[in-house]
Amino acid sequence: MTKFNIIFFILALTLASGIMVSFAQETKDTEFPPESAMPPETAYTKYLDECARKVEEECGKEIFFGMFESLPVTQKCCLQLVKMGKTCHDDLAKAIVKLPEYAPKASVALPKSVLIWDACVLVTK
C-alpha cells in the first residue's frame, strides 16, 4: 500500500473525483499503476512515499491523469500539490515515468507535469 501511494501523487486539476474514477475505468490507454509496478523499497522510495502522502488519494489520481490524459486538476488538489512542494512533485513525476509502462510517454508526461505545477501555483495565489 505504501508504494501505491507514491503513484497517487502525480500524481495529476478541475474534475470531481467521481468523474475521474469513472474515466479511469473507461480508459484503456493509461491505467493507474498497480502496486506491483513499483520498485523495491529504498530510502529514495521512502522519500517519494512521504511526498505522496501529502496529497489525498483522489488528488494523486487527478494529477496522474492530468499528466497522462491532459485532464484538469481541481483547485482543492492544486492546493495540496503546492503545499506538497515542487521538489516532491518533480521527483514523483520523474519516478513514475521511469516505470517501464510509462517510460514511452515520458516526453509528454513530464512537460505536462510542469504545466500542472504552473497552473496550480496560479490557482493558489
Secondary structure by P-SEA (a helix, b strand, c coil): caaaaaaaacccccccaaaaaaaaaaccccccccccccccccaaaaaaaaaaacccaaaaaaaaaaacccccccaaaaaaaaaacaaaaaaaaaaaaaccccccccccaaaaaaaaaaaaaaaac
